């Protein structure tokens, strides 16, 4: 189990945990984004090659493109999170009686996120809608990724949807149409019930 924060500062981590828990709230089907480790997943991504864009082309020219063309800019994901979370904090502390996102009620958090998604929040130089989309995308990735990357704690999302995970072999079940797979999920990191066969 991964612990500690590699990229986010404590206030950023608290805000991000609250955000992912509103994007994927806990319900009778599954745990929420916070307990599933979505913020931890994002933290590990920001501390790695995704966060610093070391494996992406990041040279100009930068022009406003179509949504299908993805992000067009020189800021890395880590830079976008750091600036975005700071802008959210500054905006909310001014608009919400000096309270950050984590201190808002669930209803206030939901309203803010809806407004952010709809581009109704002025975060200055930060594109709020693009920031919302980045956080939503990374939260979904953290919820459904293999637990080895810090999210999907205890394979909660895989259990919820019946995904078997990284199993070695499915040949015995390929022809069994419309029958549920009888085994629980397994992570890339293995499972306690694995045993060496001799």
Secondary structure, 3 states (H helix, E strand, C coil): CCCCCCCCCHHHHHHHHHHHHHHCCCCCCCCCCCCCCHHHHHHHHHCCCCCCCCCCCCCCCCCCCCHHHCCCCCCCHHHHHHHHHHHHHHHHHHHCCCCCHHHCCHHHHHHHHHHHHCCCCCECCECHHHHHHHHHHHHHHHHHCCHHHCCCHHHHHHHHHCCCECCCCCHHHCCCCCCCCCCCCEECCECCCCCCCC
